């Protein structure tokens, strides 16, 4: 369940980033999307490290 949410968020942030770069007037959307993408990826990597220990005792 956790990975579905993180994966969905990463796809959404990536879409915002691409849309922001394509539409010149929405450059701020690209910046926000990029920051949120990196934040979500980092959060997933940090939380994912602890999950692997619980799955394999």
C-alpha positions in Angstrom: 0.0 0.0 0.0 2.8 2.4 0.9 4.6 1.9 -2.4 1.4 2.5 -4.4 0.9 5.9 -2.7 4.6 6.9 -3.2 4.6 5.7 -6.8 1.5 7.6 -7.6 2.8 10.8 -6.0 6.1 10.5 -7.9 4.2 10.1 -11.2 2.0 13.1 -10.4 5.0 15.3 -9.5 6.8 14.2 -12.6 3.8 15.1 -14.7 3.6 18.6 -13.1 7.3 19.1 -13.7 7.0 18.2 -17.4 3.9 20.3 -17.8 5.7 23.3 -16.2 8.6 23.0 -18.5 6.4 22.6 -21.6 4.2 25.7 -20.8 6.6 28.6 -20.4 4.2 30.6 -18.3 4.0 27.8 -15.7 7.7 27.6 -14.8 6.8 27.8 -11.2 4.8 24.6 -11.6 8.0 22.9 -12.8 10.0 24.1 -9.8 7.3 23.0 -7.3 6.8 19.6 -9.1 10.6 19.0 -9.1 10.9 19.8 -5.4 8.0 17.6 -4.5 9.3 14.8 -6.8 12.7 14.8 -5.1 11.0 15.0 -1.6 8.7 12.1 -2.3 11.5 10.0 -3.7 13.7 10.7 -0.7 10.9 9.9 1.7 10.2 6.6 -0.1 13.8 5.6 0.0 14.1 6.4 3.7 10.9 4.6 4.7 11.6 1.8 2.3 14.9 0.9 4.0 13.1 0.1 7.3 10.3 -2.0 5.5 12.8 -4.4 4.0 14.0 -5.5 7.5 10.4 -6.2 8.6 9.6 -8.3 5.5 12.7 -10.5 5.8 13.2 -11.5 9.4 
